[in-house]
Amino acid sequence: MTTQTERDVASFTGAVDGVRAGADPDEAARSLLERMTEEERLSLLDGDEPFWPGMPDMMGKGYNLEPIVAGAIPRLGVPGIRFSDGPRGAVIGRSTAFPVPMARGATWDPELEERVGEAIGAEIRAQGGNFFGGVCINLPRHPAWGRAQETYGEEPLLLGAMGTALALGAQRHVMACVKHYACNSMENARFSVDVQLDQRTLHEIYLPHFRAVVQAGVASVMSAYNSVNGQWCGQNRILLTEILREEWGFEGFVMSDFIWGLRDPVGSLAAGLDIEMPFAQQRARTLRPALDAAEASWEDVERAGLRILRTQLRFAAAVSDSAPAREVVASAEHRALAREVAGRSMVLLRNEPINGQPVLPLRAEHLSRLAVVGRLAEVPNTGDHGSSDVRAPSVVTPMAGLQAALPHVEVTRPASDSAESAVATAAAADAAIVVVGYTAEDEGEYVGSFDPRLATLYPPSEDPNALKELAQVWDEGPQFVGGDRDSLRLHPDDVALIRAVAGANPRTVVVVVAGATVVMEEWRHDVPAILIAWYAGMEGGAALADVLLGTIEPGGRLPFTVPRNEADLPPFDKNATAVSYDRWFGQRLIDRDGKQAAYPLGFGLSYTSLAIDDVHLAHDRDAGVLRIRAVVENAGSRTGGHIVQVFATRPEPRERFLVGFARADVAAGERVPVAVDVPLERLATRQGLRRWKVIPGAYRIDVGAHSADPEAFSITVDLP
């Protein structure tokens, strides 16, 4: 005979079984909530660990070493949210480090990204988690944003497609969370900046990708630190309730960004924020007194609790009871996937001929000595050291990857760090690889110095020295590295090295490691080959060797534009406390101003000869869709991948933007049909509260290989 305690503990499991058998998740959640005490209900609404000592431990020992738990009710068997950050991989444990999302955005391959999401979800669940907080889809309005590496590119359509793929893949094993909602694209000022923008710009530029991921069924949304139009995102009723839930129909739960994600613990609940993360912090000490004083509502508590429990039940019912084996973590299969993604993401920007042959791919049989120079050649460099940092068990550097791939070639490094030594090494080699770019010191998540103003959000401690000790631990940590970039150019020493090596060896290949745009105007014409390798994950060095030696294609295409000059981009003040966002940035701004990019959005070269042909467009009026059909032809001698990109120019405002894309992998000598459907809603403009309209007029549709493709097919469609 089971005891009452045993029956209580089995409550959540029983509710999950009921939902699997067809029970209403809402009713099952309500039944669980009714069995909870008031204190248990309140505990659903924040993290389980007390702020003291949780905060000092996080700052001193490390972030997200194991799942962060919120809202567990052991008495009823409710597991709560068991959080692992991302998006580079599962931050908990020693997991597979995939290339950063900007690299994955360069693949333009949602199917591949879904496989990445499934792998990350499996590794999280295998390590005791049930929640992936790593679907980052903020639009990088300016490439100086320090966390641009965590997102997929500058166009809302690409952001939405890749974010949806990552979420759906992860949700085969765990709940997923899309972040940071909304308009979060500054790092140094993220705790203080107010983003001002009109409703059309908000809904047409900065929210469509969030809407896409939400309507695809993501479990959770994380609010941003910044404020939008004067209200902090974590307590912004317009964003959290009126748009997210009432307009988009979101049924999951919303959590705050960590520690400093809300300023009003009571008002945030009424506005639609369900969980304060990651500690029992502000709500733990203010919500109960506010309820007793009728300054907060138990109805709001119940509504949030139901959303949290319903989501947990739905997802627990949708996955297997048994988690993947722990051996899946950083497994050979997942490492191979990381290598595949890294190779498919690398973008070849330049590949000029030397003695009649393009520099790349290098032919191993023609190499006796290969020089590998540059300060990043032997650095394990997978991205920033913030909340997305994955502690991979190993990292293949560029040097290690090339040495492993060329066992019969002398792969040499300079004897010292001097430019003279690099030049001597390059001059004595058949070809030279120059690995330059950035590290976590240059760009990434940024917290900065201990801020007494933000410390007002911390609960009091019984230890009078607690704040002082926290400040000391804080300032001993890596809080001052990264942040927004001061320059979009390479370090001067890198530029000098490139020029010197190129002068010493005509077969010089520059490999750029970065998370976003690098302006290359002062040196790009001085070298025959340029490859964007990104922060390429734990297998990045192996993938780099695959691409350089021609084992695989450089499969990536730019997910942003590379301008000739920083002046061609919007202004950027990383310390601004107020900023106005308009709709003009990246390729859109360059097109509007009649400028030419160094490398336009979607650009990338191949090792084979690919072309788009036989383009046709049909307007399916009944379905409200423009149906574009094309053929990708490979006239070369090896398999290659091509992205068919569709851009539209609407009549008012006259703006050109991405409305569709499809990837095609084509064997040598073959022709592959490609279909791209463009729902007319992608051409619509916001006309008022929840109203959208396609402005009548002539729309130009361009179908090509990149935004500025001179061989693009242009078709005019008259829409009534």
PLY file of the C-alpha trace (Angstrom):
ply
format ascii 1.0
element vertex 720
property float x
property float y
property float z
element edge 719
property int vertex1
property int vertex2
end_header
0.00 0.00 0.00
1.38 3.43 -0.97
1.61 6.19 1.57
0.19 9.68 1.15
3.73 11.00 0.71
4.40 8.53 -2.09
1.12 9.46 -3.75
2.04 13.16 -3.51
5.46 12.63 -5.05
3.84 10.73 -7.93
1.42 13.59 -8.65
3.43 15.17 -11.45
4.22 11.82 -13.07
0.56 10.89 -12.93
-0.42 14.19 -14.50
2.11 13.61 -17.30
0.67 10.14 -17.94
-2.79 11.67 -18.04
-1.77 14.25 -20.63
-0.22 11.50 -22.74
-3.52 9.64 -22.52
-5.42 12.69 -23.74
-6.15 14.72 -20.61
-6.35 18.49 -20.94
-2.96 20.00 -19.91
-4.77 23.04 -18.50
-6.90 20.92 -16.20
-3.94 18.78 -15.18
-1.94 21.91 -14.34
-4.86 23.36 -12.37
-5.21 20.16 -10.39
-1.51 20.29 -9.46
-1.72 23.95 -8.53
-4.72 23.36 -6.28
-2.71 20.82 -4.28
0.04 23.32 -3.57
0.36 25.50 -0.52
0.57 29.25 -0.97
4.31 29.17 -0.39
4.73 26.44 -3.00
2.73 28.49 -5.51
4.92 31.51 -4.89
8.05 29.40 -5.25
7.09 28.64 -8.85
7.75 32.27 -9.70
11.50 32.52 -9.14
14.69 30.51 -8.87
15.05 27.95 -6.09
18.50 28.91 -4.83
18.64 31.89 -2.45
20.51 34.91 -3.77
22.96 34.52 -0.89
25.13 32.46 -1.37
24.01 31.74 -4.93
25.32 34.97 -6.44
28.84 34.83 -4.92
29.10 31.17 -5.90
28.10 31.93 -9.50
30.62 34.76 -9.76
33.40 32.84 -8.04
32.99 29.17 -8.97
31.54 29.48 -12.44
28.31 29.96 -14.33
25.77 27.20 -15.00
28.12 24.34 -14.13
24.99 22.26 -13.55
21.30 22.87 -14.27
19.83 25.96 -12.57
16.53 25.00 -10.97
13.43 27.16 -10.67
10.04 26.15 -9.31
10.73 22.58 -8.22
8.12 21.19 -5.82
9.64 17.95 -4.51
6.56 17.14 -2.42
4.50 16.74 -5.59
7.29 15.49 -7.84
7.34 18.70 -9.90
10.85 18.92 -11.40
10.66 22.64 -12.15
12.72 24.36 -14.80
16.20 22.82 -14.97
18.02 25.41 -17.02
21.03 25.11 -19.31
22.22 28.12 -21.23
23.47 28.21 -24.81
23.45 28.79 -27.79
26.90 27.42 -28.65
25.91 24.13 -27.04
24.91 22.90 -23.60
26.69 25.17 -21.13
26.30 22.65 -18.32
29.00 20.00 -17.93
31.66 19.38 -20.56
29.53 19.46 -23.68
29.95 19.72 -27.44
30.93 23.23 -28.49
29.33 23.94 -31.85
30.24 26.94 -33.99
28.63 30.17 -32.78
25.16 30.91 -34.22
26.46 33.60 -36.58
28.55 30.88 -38.21
25.52 28.62 -38.33
23.52 31.46 -39.86
26.10 31.52 -42.64
25.04 28.00 -43.62
21.55 29.28 -44.49
20.51 25.73 -43.64
17.60 25.34 -41.18
17.63 21.55 -41.55
21.23 21.42 -40.37
20.43 23.82 -37.52
17.59 21.56 -36.40
20.11 18.72 -36.12
22.29 20.97 -33.97
19.30 21.75 -31.77
18.49 18.08 -31.34
22.09 17.32 -30.33
22.14 20.15 -27.79
18.79 19.08 -26.37
19.99 15.50 -26.00
23.14 16.60 -24.17
21.16 18.82 -21.80
18.72 16.05 -20.92
21.52 13.53 -20.52
23.04 15.83 -17.88
19.88 16.36 -15.86
18.44 19.42 -17.58
15.03 19.91 -19.14
15.35 23.44 -20.49
17.53 25.10 -23.16
17.84 28.87 -22.76
19.83 29.40 -25.93
17.63 30.37 -28.89
19.13 33.84 -29.37
17.65 35.73 -32.31
18.25 39.41 -31.61
18.84 41.48 -34.73
22.35 43.00 -34.71
21.51 46.52 -35.84
25.22 47.33 -35.74
28.02 44.73 -35.99
29.93 46.33 -33.10
27.42 44.68 -30.76
29.55 42.39 -28.60
27.13 39.47 -28.68
26.42 39.51 -32.40
28.14 36.11 -32.50
25.19 34.62 -30.58
22.64 35.39 -33.28
22.21 34.38 -36.92
22.42 37.46 -39.12
20.95 40.82 -39.98
17.68 39.82 -41.69
14.51 38.97 -39.69
13.58 36.13 -42.05
16.90 34.34 -41.58
16.77 34.90 -37.83
13.28 33.44 -37.60
14.01 30.42 -39.78
17.21 29.44 -37.97
15.81 30.17 -34.50
12.74 28.06 -35.26
14.95 25.19 -36.43
17.11 25.30 -33.29
14.06 25.40 -31.01
12.27 22.54 -32.76
15.38 20.38 -32.70
16.04 20.99 -29.01
12.40 20.40 -28.10
12.66 16.76 -29.09
14.34 16.44 -25.71
13.83 19.60 -23.62
11.89 22.85 -23.46
13.47 25.69 -25.43
13.55 29.42 -24.77
13.82 32.23 -27.33
15.63 35.38 -26.24
16.21 38.32 -25.60
12.78 39.86 -26.13
13.17 42.56 -27.46
15.45 45.09 -29.21
18.49 43.83 -27.34
21.51 44.68 -29.52
23.85 46.68 -27.29
26.06 45.07 -24.69
27.89 47.59 -22.54
24.75 49.64 -21.88
22.27 46.76 -21.79
21.31 47.38 -18.12
20.51 51.04 -18.71
19.67 51.78 -22.34
16.17 52.69 -23.49
15.43 51.80 -27.11
12.96 54.16 -28.74
11.21 53.16 -31.95
7.88 53.56 -33.71
5.34 50.77 -33.97
5.95 50.01 -37.63
9.67 49.61 -37.09
9.12 47.49 -33.99
6.68 45.10 -35.65
8.21 44.98 -39.14
11.91 44.82 -38.22
12.57 43.82 -34.61
9.72 41.41 -33.84
8.96 39.21 -36.91
11.64 36.64 -36.02
10.35 36.36 -32.45
6.83 35.91 -33.78
8.02 33.13 -36.11
9.67 31.15 -33.30
6.74 31.70 -30.93
4.19 30.56 -33.49
6.32 27.49 -34.25
5.70 26.38 -30.66
8.66 27.42 -28.52
8.07 26.68 -24.84
9.40 29.86 -23.30
10.49 33.45 -23.91
13.22 35.32 -22.04
12.78 39.06 -21.67
15.68 41.44 -22.29
17.55 43.71 -19.86
17.02 46.94 -21.80
13.88 49.02 -21.86
11.73 49.64 -24.94
9.89 52.93 -25.30
10.45 53.77 -21.67
9.54 50.48 -20.01
11.94 47.71 -18.91
11.37 44.62 -21.04
10.97 42.40 -17.97
7.90 44.35 -16.90
6.68 45.67 -20.24
3.00 44.79 -20.51
2.82 45.80 -24.17
5.56 43.32 -25.09
4.79 40.50 -22.63
1.01 40.46 -22.74
-0.53 42.58 -25.46
1.81 41.50 -28.26
3.22 38.15 -27.13
0.06 36.57 -25.73
-2.95 38.49 -26.97
-1.75 39.11 -30.51
0.57 36.16 -31.18
-1.26 33.59 -29.05
1.77 32.49 -27.00
0.80 29.87 -24.39
4.15 29.18 -22.73
5.84 31.08 -19.94
8.14 34.10 -19.79
11.27 34.28 -17.67
13.48 37.25 -16.91
17.05 37.60 -18.00
19.28 36.81 -15.08
19.68 38.84 -11.86
19.01 42.33 -13.28
16.10 41.46 -15.58
13.36 43.31 -13.69
13.09 46.37 -11.49
9.55 45.93 -10.16
8.95 42.40 -8.84
5.24 43.01 -8.24
4.51 45.00 -11.39
6.40 42.50 -13.54
4.02 39.72 -12.49
0.99 41.73 -13.51
2.71 42.69 -16.78
3.19 39.05 -17.75
6.61 37.96 -16.46
6.16 34.50 -14.94
9.58 33.58 -13.51
12.34 35.73 -12.03
15.67 34.06 -12.77
17.92 32.60 -11.53
17.63 33.11 -7.75
15.07 33.69 -5.07
15.84 37.39 -5.18
13.37 40.27 -5.47
10.08 38.42 -5.51
11.08 36.19 -2.63
11.07 39.15 -0.25
8.47 41.49 -1.78
5.71 39.43 -3.34
4.18 37.95 -0.20
3.95 41.30 1.64
2.44 42.84 -1.50
-0.19 40.10 -1.64
-1.01 40.58 2.04
-1.42 44.31 1.44
-3.58 43.73 -1.68
-0.88 45.40 -3.81
-0.50 42.20 -5.83
-3.09 39.72 -6.99
-3.36 36.00 -6.29
-5.05 35.78 -9.69
-1.77 36.85 -11.30
0.09 34.26 -9.21
-2.33 31.55 -10.32
-2.19 32.59 -13.98
1.61 32.46 -14.01
1.66 29.17 -12.10
-0.73 27.57 -14.55
1.38 28.65 -17.53
4.53 27.26 -15.93
2.97 23.92 -14.95
1.04 23.48 -18.18
4.20 23.96 -20.23
6.16 21.50 -18.11
3.38 18.93 -18.43
3.02 19.32 -22.18
6.71 18.88 -22.83
7.23 16.10 -20.31
4.39 14.24 -22.01
5.95 14.75 -25.44
9.37 13.23 -24.67
10.50 9.84 -23.54
10.62 9.10 -19.81
14.19 7.89 -20.17
16.86 10.46 -20.91
19.62 9.87 -23.48
22.67 8.10 -22.08
25.35 10.36 -20.69
27.70 9.02 -23.35
25.90 11.22 -25.88
27.66 14.27 -24.38
30.52 15.33 -26.67
30.13 11.99 -28.43
31.88 11.12 -31.67
28.59 11.69 -33.50
28.15 15.17 -32.06
31.78 16.09 -32.70
31.32 15.02 -36.31
28.23 17.22 -36.51
30.17 20.16 -35.07
32.84 19.62 -37.73
30.25 19.39 -40.50
28.56 22.61 -39.38
31.88 24.45 -39.09
32.91 23.50 -42.62
29.53 24.37 -44.06
29.65 27.78 -42.38
33.01 29.04 -43.64
32.69 31.84 -46.19
35.19 32.26 -49.01
35.33 35.98 -49.83
38.28 36.07 -52.21
40.13 33.43 -54.25
42.34 34.96 -56.90
44.47 32.95 -59.34
48.22 32.54 -59.00
49.88 31.15 -62.15
46.44 30.54 -63.62
44.99 28.58 -60.70
42.93 29.86 -57.75
44.90 29.72 -54.51
42.25 27.55 -52.89
41.81 24.72 -52.45
45.39 23.88 -51.56
46.50 20.60 -53.09
48.18 18.40 -50.52
50.18 16.58 -53.18
51.77 19.89 -54.20
52.75 20.87 -50.67
56.02 20.03 -48.98
55.94 22.88 -46.45
52.98 24.97 -45.23
53.46 28.05 -43.04
50.80 28.78 -40.42
51.27 32.20 -38.86
49.25 34.64 -36.78
48.55 34.98 -33.08
45.36 32.88 -33.25
46.80 29.85 -35.04
47.21 27.81 -31.85
44.56 29.42 -29.64
41.49 27.37 -28.61
39.06 30.10 -29.65
35.39 29.12 -29.58
33.86 32.51 -28.71
33.28 34.76 -25.73
33.51 33.80 -22.05
30.02 34.90 -21.04
26.85 32.92 -20.47
27.18 31.12 -23.82
30.62 29.67 -23.09
30.65 25.89 -23.51
33.37 24.06 -21.62
34.27 21.61 -24.36
36.52 18.69 -23.34
38.91 19.61 -26.16
39.31 22.11 -28.99
41.05 21.54 -32.33
43.03 24.68 -33.20
43.82 25.71 -36.79
47.41 24.51 -36.39
46.36 21.16 -34.94
43.76 20.64 -37.65
46.22 21.26 -40.45
48.91 19.10 -38.88
46.46 16.20 -38.55
45.27 16.60 -42.13
48.78 16.84 -43.60
50.86 14.12 -41.94
53.38 14.10 -44.78
53.73 17.87 -45.05
55.93 20.03 -42.84
53.42 22.39 -41.21
55.56 25.09 -39.65
55.12 27.92 -37.16
57.44 30.94 -36.78
60.22 30.58 -34.24
59.03 33.72 -32.45
56.11 36.15 -32.36
57.92 38.77 -34.40
56.77 39.81 -37.86
60.27 39.10 -39.15
60.05 35.48 -38.01
56.61 35.10 -39.63
57.90 36.52 -42.90
60.87 34.16 -42.90
58.63 31.16 -42.22
56.19 32.20 -44.97
58.93 32.84 -47.51
60.27 29.31 -47.07
56.87 27.64 -47.59
54.74 26.64 -50.57
51.79 28.57 -49.13
51.05 30.62 -46.01
47.96 30.59 -43.81
47.54 33.77 -41.70
45.08 33.28 -38.83
43.92 36.63 -37.45
40.86 38.17 -35.85
39.32 38.37 -32.42
39.00 36.55 -29.12
36.82 36.91 -26.04
39.01 39.86 -25.08
37.67 41.81 -28.05
33.96 41.05 -28.18
31.34 39.20 -26.20
29.12 39.38 -23.17
30.05 42.15 -20.76
29.11 42.76 -17.13
31.67 45.36 -16.14
32.60 46.55 -12.68
30.48 46.04 -9.60
27.60 48.53 -9.88
26.10 49.79 -6.60
22.98 50.91 -8.48
22.26 47.37 -9.64
23.10 46.12 -6.15
19.89 47.77 -4.94
18.13 44.85 -6.64
19.83 42.37 -4.29
18.12 41.21 -1.09
19.79 42.08 2.21
22.18 39.53 3.69
22.62 38.56 7.32
26.34 38.98 6.72
27.18 42.72 6.85
30.26 42.10 4.70
28.39 40.18 1.98
28.22 43.00 -0.57
31.84 43.95 -0.05
32.95 40.35 -0.49
30.76 39.98 -3.59
32.35 43.07 -5.10
35.79 41.62 -4.44
34.93 38.26 -6.04
33.32 40.14 -8.92
36.34 42.26 -9.70
38.63 39.21 -9.59
36.59 37.56 -12.36
36.53 38.04 -16.14
33.90 40.78 -16.05
35.86 43.43 -17.96
36.64 41.54 -21.17
34.54 41.51 -24.28
31.67 43.91 -24.68
30.87 45.98 -27.73
33.69 46.53 -30.17
35.38 49.91 -30.47
36.55 49.09 -33.98
35.30 46.92 -36.83
38.83 46.56 -38.16
41.51 44.02 -37.37
44.17 44.88 -34.84
46.94 46.96 -36.47
49.48 44.21 -35.77
47.27 41.74 -37.65
47.05 44.05 -40.66
50.80 44.58 -40.66
51.34 40.83 -40.48
48.98 40.19 -43.39
50.78 42.67 -45.60
54.21 41.40 -44.65
53.36 37.73 -45.22
51.57 38.49 -48.50
54.71 40.27 -49.65
56.80 37.21 -48.80
54.56 34.49 -50.24
52.17 34.98 -53.19
50.02 32.06 -52.01
48.81 33.72 -48.83
45.43 32.82 -47.37
43.98 35.04 -44.65
41.69 33.20 -42.21
39.55 35.63 -40.22
38.20 34.52 -36.84
35.31 36.72 -35.68
31.65 36.75 -34.72
30.41 39.48 -37.05
31.45 42.01 -39.67
35.13 42.86 -40.08
35.93 45.86 -42.29
38.84 44.79 -44.52
39.23 47.67 -46.92
42.84 48.57 -46.06
44.19 45.09 -46.86
41.69 42.91 -48.72
43.11 43.69 -52.17
46.63 42.81 -51.02
45.99 39.08 -50.61
44.73 36.44 -53.03
42.44 34.54 -50.63
40.23 35.43 -47.66
38.19 32.93 -45.66
35.83 33.78 -42.80
36.21 30.91 -40.33
34.21 32.34 -37.40
34.43 31.01 -33.86
34.17 27.54 -35.27
33.61 25.34 -32.23
35.57 22.45 -30.80
36.21 20.86 -34.20
36.88 24.13 -35.97
40.54 23.45 -36.75
39.68 20.15 -38.39
36.92 21.79 -40.42
39.27 24.57 -41.48
41.69 21.99 -42.83
38.80 20.30 -44.65
37.95 23.56 -46.41
41.48 24.76 -47.15
42.46 21.41 -48.64
39.27 21.01 -50.64
37.96 17.95 -48.81
34.72 19.93 -48.59
33.37 23.13 -50.08
33.48 26.45 -48.25
29.72 26.17 -47.80
28.89 29.49 -46.13
27.39 32.71 -47.42
27.51 35.97 -45.47
24.52 36.41 -43.11
25.28 40.14 -43.06
26.92 42.77 -45.22
30.57 43.80 -45.01
30.76 47.53 -45.80
33.69 49.33 -47.31
33.59 51.91 -44.56
32.10 52.12 -41.08
30.37 55.34 -42.16
28.08 53.20 -44.34
26.51 51.74 -41.17
24.23 53.37 -38.57
25.86 55.34 -35.76
26.77 53.33 -32.66
27.49 54.61 -29.16
28.16 51.67 -26.88
27.59 53.76 -23.74
24.33 55.39 -24.80
21.49 55.39 -22.26
18.92 56.22 -24.93
18.94 55.30 -28.60
16.47 55.52 -31.47
16.17 52.54 -33.78
14.91 52.98 -37.32
14.60 50.46 -40.13
17.87 51.32 -41.87
20.91 49.16 -41.11
23.18 46.67 -42.85
22.40 45.93 -46.46
19.12 47.84 -46.29
20.95 51.05 -45.41
23.63 50.50 -48.04
20.96 49.92 -50.71
18.97 52.97 -49.62
22.02 55.22 -49.80
23.17 53.85 -53.15
26.46 52.59 -51.74
28.35 49.43 -52.65
29.38 46.91 -50.03
32.78 45.29 -50.02
30.92 42.00 -49.72
27.11 42.12 -49.81
24.62 40.18 -47.74
24.52 36.55 -48.91
27.87 36.68 -50.71
30.26 33.75 -50.82
32.44 32.00 -53.37
32.58 28.32 -54.25
35.21 25.89 -55.51
32.91 24.93 -58.37
30.83 26.78 -60.98
27.25 27.32 -59.80
24.49 29.32 -61.45
20.78 30.02 -61.01
18.64 29.55 -64.11
15.06 29.04 -65.34
13.50 31.39 -62.80
9.72 31.59 -62.85
7.27 33.34 -60.55
3.57 32.63 -60.13
1.18 34.60 -57.94
-1.10 32.12 -56.17
-3.91 34.52 -55.29
-5.99 31.94 -53.46
-3.16 31.02 -51.11
-1.70 34.54 -50.94
1.75 33.28 -51.96
4.34 34.15 -54.57
5.68 30.82 -55.83
9.21 31.06 -57.20
10.77 28.18 -59.05
14.34 28.00 -60.27
17.11 25.60 -61.18
20.62 25.57 -59.74
23.18 24.27 -62.22
26.66 23.02 -61.37
28.88 23.31 -64.43
31.99 22.51 -62.43
33.84 19.32 -61.64
32.89 18.89 -57.97
29.83 19.00 -55.74
28.88 22.42 -54.42
26.22 24.20 -52.43
24.32 27.32 -53.50
21.78 29.57 -51.80
18.91 30.88 -53.89
18.06 34.21 -52.26
14.90 36.19 -52.93
14.74 39.92 -52.22
11.70 42.17 -52.56
11.48 45.91 -53.02
8.18 47.29 -51.83
6.85 50.54 -53.33
6.35 52.36 -50.00
8.52 52.72 -48.08
10.97 51.90 -50.87
12.94 49.26 -49.08
14.71 46.11 -50.25
14.84 43.10 -47.97
15.10 39.31 -47.84
11.77 37.49 -48.28
12.86 33.92 -49.07
15.78 31.55 -49.52
16.57 27.91 -50.17
19.79 25.92 -50.13
20.64 23.47 -52.89
23.52 20.98 -52.91
24.33 20.05 -56.48
26.64 17.34 -57.81
29.01 18.10 -60.65
27.20 18.43 -63.97
23.74 18.29 -62.39
20.75 20.65 -62.34
18.61 20.74 -59.19
15.15 22.35 -59.03
14.56 24.79 -56.17
11.25 26.08 -54.80
10.87 29.23 -52.70
7.40 30.25 -51.56
6.93 33.80 -50.32
3.72 34.42 -48.36
2.41 37.89 -49.12
2.33 38.64 -45.41
6.13 39.03 -45.64
5.52 42.07 -47.85
2.90 43.62 -45.56
3.27 46.75 -43.47
1.85 47.43 -40.02
-1.16 49.72 -40.37
-2.26 50.08 -36.77
-3.18 47.96 -33.79
-2.93 44.33 -35.00
-3.61 45.33 -38.61
-1.35 44.49 -41.54
-1.74 45.42 -45.19
0.10 44.75 -48.43
0.42 48.20 -49.98
-0.92 48.10 -53.56
1.66 48.67 -56.24
4.54 47.22 -58.19
6.93 45.01 -56.24
10.29 44.06 -57.69
11.37 40.52 -56.88
15.07 39.71 -57.32
16.23 36.09 -57.38
19.97 35.65 -57.15
23.02 34.33 -55.34
23.38 37.36 -53.05
21.92 40.78 -52.44
23.98 42.55 -55.10
24.15 39.71 -57.63
24.56 41.32 -61.08
23.12 38.17 -62.65
19.98 38.14 -60.49
16.63 37.64 -62.18
14.31 40.61 -61.60
10.55 40.22 -61.91
7.92 42.90 -61.28
4.68 41.82 -59.63
1.67 44.12 -59.45
-0.24 43.53 -56.23
-3.72 45.01 -55.87
0 1
1 2
2 3
3 4
4 5
5 6
6 7
7 8
8 9
9 10
10 11
11 12
12 13
13 14
14 15
15 16
16 17
17 18
18 19
19 20
20 21
21 22
22 23
23 24
24 25
25 26
26 27
27 28
28 29
29 30
30 31
31 32
32 33
33 34
34 35
35 36
36 37
37 38
38 39
39 40
40 41
41 42
42 43
43 44
44 45
45 46
46 47
47 48
48 49
49 50
50 51
51 52
52 53
53 54
54 55
55 56
56 57
57 58
58 59
59 60
60 61
61 62
62 63
63 64
64 65
65 66
66 67
67 68
68 69
69 70
70 71
71 72
72 73
73 74
74 75
75 76
76 77
77 78
78 79
79 80
80 81
81 82
82 83
83 84
84 85
85 86
86 87
87 88
88 89
89 90
90 91
91 92
92 93
93 94
94 95
95 96
96 97
97 98
98 99
99 100
100 101
101 102
102 103
103 104
104 105
105 106
106 107
107 108
108 109
109 110
110 111
111 112
112 113
113 114
114 115
115 116
116 117
117 118
118 119
119 120
120 121
121 122
122 123
123 124
124 125
125 126
126 127
127 128
128 129
129 130
130 131
131 132
132 133
133 134
134 135
135 136
136 137
137 138
138 139
139 140
140 141
141 142
142 143
143 144
144 145
145 146
146 147
147 148
148 149
149 150
150 151
151 152
152 153
153 154
154 155
155 156
156 157
157 158
158 159
159 160
160 161
161 162
162 163
163 164
164 165
165 166
166 167
167 168
168 169
169 170
170 171
171 172
172 173
173 174
174 175
175 176
176 177
177 178
178 179
179 180
180 181
181 182
182 183
183 184
184 185
185 186
186 187
187 188
188 189
189 190
190 191
191 192
192 193
193 194
194 195
195 196
196 197
197 198
198 199
199 200
200 201
201 202
202 203
203 204
204 205
205 206
206 207
207 208
208 209
209 210
210 211
211 212
212 213
213 214
214 215
215 216
216 217
217 218
218 219
219 220
220 221
221 222
222 223
223 224
224 225
225 226
226 227
227 228
228 229
229 230
230 231
231 232
232 233
233 234
234 235
235 236
236 237
237 238
238 239
239 240
240 241
241 242
242 243
243 244
244 245
245 246
246 247
247 248
248 249
249 250
250 251
251 252
252 253
253 254
254 255
255 256
256 257
257 258
258 259
259 260
260 261
261 262
262 263
263 264
264 265
265 266
266 267
267 268
268 269
269 270
270 271
271 272
272 273
273 274
274 275
275 276
276 277
277 278
278 279
279 280
280 281
281 282
282 283
283 284
284 285
285 286
286 287
287 288
288 289
289 290
290 291
291 292
292 293
293 294
294 295
295 296
296 297
297 298
298 299
299 300
300 301
301 302
302 303
303 304
304 305
305 306
306 307
307 308
308 309
309 310
310 311
311 312
312 313
313 314
314 315
315 316
316 317
317 318
318 319
319 320
320 321
321 322
322 323
323 324
324 325
325 326
326 327
327 328
328 329
329 330
330 331
331 332
332 333
333 334
334 335
335 336
336 337
337 338
338 339
339 340
340 341
341 342
342 343
343 344
344 345
345 346
346 347
347 348
348 349
349 350
350 351
351 352
352 353
353 354
354 355
355 356
356 357
357 358
358 359
359 360
360 361
361 362
362 363
363 364
364 365
365 366
366 367
367 368
368 369
369 370
370 371
371 372
372 373
373 374
374 375
375 376
376 377
377 378
378 379
379 380
380 381
381 382
382 383
383 384
384 385
385 386
386 387
387 388
388 389
389 390
390 391
391 392
392 393
393 394
394 395
395 396
396 397
397 398
398 399
399 400
400 401
401 402
402 403
403 404
404 405
405 406
406 407
407 408
408 409
409 410
410 411
411 412
412 413
413 414
414 415
415 416
416 417
417 418
418 419
419 420
420 421
421 422
422 423
423 424
424 425
425 426
426 427
427 428
428 429
429 430
430 431
431 432
432 433
433 434
434 435
435 436
436 437
437 438
438 439
439 440
440 441
441 442
442 443
443 444
444 445
445 446
446 447
447 448
448 449
449 450
450 451
451 452
452 453
453 454
454 455
455 456
456 457
457 458
458 459
459 460
460 461
461 462
462 463
463 464
464 465
465 466
466 467
467 468
468 469
469 470
470 471
471 472
472 473
473 474
474 475
475 476
476 477
477 478
478 479
479 480
480 481
481 482
482 483
483 484
484 485
485 486
486 487
487 488
488 489
489 490
490 491
491 492
492 493
493 494
494 495
495 496
496 497
497 498
498 499
499 500
500 501
501 502
502 503
503 504
504 505
505 506
506 507
507 508
508 509
509 510
510 511
511 512
512 513
513 514
514 515
515 516
516 517
517 518
518 519
519 520
520 521
521 522
522 523
523 524
524 525
525 526
526 527
527 528
528 529
529 530
530 531
531 532
532 533
533 534
534 535
535 536
536 537
537 538
538 539
539 540
540 541
541 542
542 543
543 544
544 545
545 546
546 547
547 548
548 549
549 550
550 551
551 552
552 553
553 554
554 555
555 556
556 557
557 558
558 559
559 560
560 561
561 562
562 563
563 564
564 565
565 566
566 567
567 568
568 569
569 570
570 571
571 572
572 573
573 574
574 575
575 576
576 577
577 578
578 579
579 580
580 581
581 582
582 583
583 584
584 585
585 586
586 587
587 588
588 589
589 590
590 591
591 592
592 593
593 594
594 595
595 596
596 597
597 598
598 599
599 600
600 601
601 602
602 603
603 604
604 605
605 606
606 607
607 608
608 609
609 610
610 611
611 612
612 613
613 614
614 615
615 616
616 617
617 618
618 619
619 620
620 621
621 622
622 623
623 624
624 625
625 626
626 627
627 628
628 629
629 630
630 631
631 632
632 633
633 634
634 635
635 636
636 637
637 638
638 639
639 640
640 641
641 642
642 643
643 644
644 645
645 646
646 647
647 648
648 649
649 650
650 651
651 652
652 653
653 654
654 655
655 656
656 657
657 658
658 659
659 660
660 661
661 662
662 663
663 664
664 665
665 666
666 667
667 668
668 669
669 670
670 671
671 672
672 673
673 674
674 675
675 676
676 677
677 678
678 679
679 680
680 681
681 682
682 683
683 684
684 685
685 686
686 687
687 688
688 689
689 690
690 691
691 692
692 693
693 694
694 695
695 696
696 697
697 698
698 699
699 700
700 701
701 702
702 703
703 704
704 705
705 706
706 707
707 708
708 709
709 710
710 711
711 712
712 713
713 714
714 715
715 716
716 717
717 718
718 719
